Protein backbone atom coordinates (compact mmCIF):
# COMPACT_ATOMS: atom_id res chain seq x y z
CA UNK A 1 0.00 0.00 0.00
CA UNK A 2 1.29 3.53 -0.70
CA UNK A 3 2.57 5.38 2.33
CA UNK A 4 0.10 7.98 3.59
CA UNK A 5 1.20 11.59 3.41
CA UNK A 6 2.24 12.97 6.79
CA UNK A 7 -0.52 15.01 8.39
CA UNK A 8 -0.04 18.71 8.99
CA UNK A 9 1.01 19.31 12.57
CA UNK A 10 0.07 22.19 14.84
CA UNK A 11 3.62 23.54 14.58
CA UNK A 12 3.08 24.25 10.89
CA UNK A 13 2.09 27.88 10.43
CA UNK A 14 0.22 27.49 7.15
CA UNK A 15 -2.79 25.52 6.07
CA UNK A 16 -0.93 24.09 3.09
CA UNK A 17 2.68 23.48 2.20
CA UNK A 18 4.93 23.39 -0.83
CA UNK A 19 7.27 20.42 -0.63
CA UNK A 20 10.45 19.56 -2.45
CA UNK A 21 9.79 17.44 -5.56
CA UNK A 22 13.32 16.00 -5.47
CA UNK A 23 16.52 16.00 -3.41
CA UNK A 24 18.66 19.05 -4.01
CA UNK A 25 20.12 22.28 -2.68
CA UNK A 26 18.24 25.53 -2.13
CA UNK A 27 19.84 28.12 -4.43
CA UNK A 28 17.45 31.01 -3.83
CA UNK A 29 14.51 31.84 -1.57
CA UNK A 30 12.30 34.46 -3.23
CA UNK A 31 9.65 34.90 -0.51
CA UNK A 32 9.33 35.63 3.18
CA UNK A 33 6.53 35.13 5.68
CA UNK A 34 3.66 37.52 5.00
CA UNK A 35 4.31 37.84 1.25
CA UNK A 36 1.26 37.68 -0.99
CA UNK A 37 2.07 35.81 -4.17
CA UNK A 38 0.28 34.78 -7.34
CA UNK A 39 -0.12 31.34 -8.84
CA UNK A 40 3.01 30.50 -10.83
CA UNK A 41 5.31 32.89 -8.94
CA UNK A 42 8.72 31.35 -8.25
CA UNK A 43 8.96 30.70 -4.51
CA UNK A 44 12.20 28.69 -4.29
CA UNK A 45 14.94 27.83 -6.77
CA UNK A 46 16.17 24.28 -6.16
CA UNK A 47 19.34 22.92 -7.73
CA UNK A 48 19.21 19.21 -8.47
CA UNK A 49 21.45 17.22 -10.78
CA UNK A 50 23.26 20.44 -11.85
CA UNK A 51 19.99 22.02 -13.01
CA UNK A 52 18.06 24.82 -11.39
CA UNK A 53 14.38 24.05 -10.87
CA UNK A 54 11.86 26.78 -10.16
CA UNK A 55 9.44 25.78 -7.41
CA UNK A 56 6.30 27.81 -8.06
CA UNK A 57 3.18 28.70 -6.09
CA UNK A 58 0.27 26.35 -6.85
CA UNK A 59 -2.28 29.12 -6.22
CA UNK A 60 -2.66 32.76 -5.22
CA UNK A 61 -1.76 32.71 -1.54
CA UNK A 62 -0.01 34.34 1.40
CA UNK A 63 3.23 32.81 2.65
CA UNK A 64 2.94 31.72 6.29
CA UNK A 65 6.45 30.44 6.89
CA UNK A 66 9.66 29.75 5.03
CA UNK A 67 11.11 26.46 6.28
CA UNK A 68 14.44 26.42 4.43
CA UNK A 69 17.43 28.71 3.99
CA UNK A 70 19.61 29.36 0.97
CA UNK A 71 22.31 26.70 0.77
CA UNK A 72 20.28 24.08 2.63
CA UNK A 73 20.11 20.52 1.35
CA UNK A 74 16.60 19.10 1.11
CA UNK A 75 15.12 15.67 0.47
CA UNK A 76 12.05 14.74 -1.55
CA UNK A 77 8.95 15.73 0.43
CA UNK A 78 10.67 18.22 2.75
CA UNK A 79 8.46 21.23 3.45
CA UNK A 80 9.91 24.33 1.77
CA UNK A 81 7.22 26.88 2.64
CA UNK A 82 3.73 26.89 4.13
CA UNK A 83 0.92 29.12 2.94
CA UNK A 84 -2.72 30.03 3.39
SULHUPE-V727229 format. One record per pair of residues at least 24 apart in sequence whose ideal C-beta (glycine too) atoms are under 6 Angstrom apart, sorted by the first residue. I is the first residue (numbers start at 1). J is the second residue. D is the distance in Angstrom with one decimal. If there is no record, write none. Layout:
BEGIN
i:I j:J d:D
i:I j:J d:D
END
This chain:
BEGIN
i:12 j:82 d:5.4
i:13 j:64 d:4.0
i:13 j:65 d:4.0
i:13 j:82 d:5.3
i:14 j:64 d:3.2
i:14 j:82 d:2.8
i:14 j:83 d:4.7
i:14 j:84 d:5.3
i:15 j:84 d:4.9
i:16 j:83 d:5.6
i:17 j:79 d:4.6
i:17 j:82 d:4.6
i:18 j:80 d:5.1
i:18 j:81 d:5.1
i:19 j:77 d:5.2
i:19 j:79 d:5.5
i:20 j:74 d:4.5
i:20 j:76 d:5.9
i:20 j:78 d:4.7
i:20 j:80 d:5.8
i:22 j:48 d:4.9
i:22 j:76 d:5.5
i:23 j:75 d:5.1
i:23 j:76 d:5.7
i:24 j:48 d:3.4
i:25 j:73 d:5.4
i:26 j:68 d:5.0
i:26 j:70 d:5.5
i:26 j:72 d:4.7
i:27 j:52 d:5.9
i:29 j:70 d:5.6
i:31 j:63 d:4.8
i:33 j:63 d:5.6
i:33 j:65 d:5.4
i:35 j:63 d:4.6
i:36 j:62 d:5.1
i:43 j:81 d:5.8
i:44 j:80 d:5.1
END
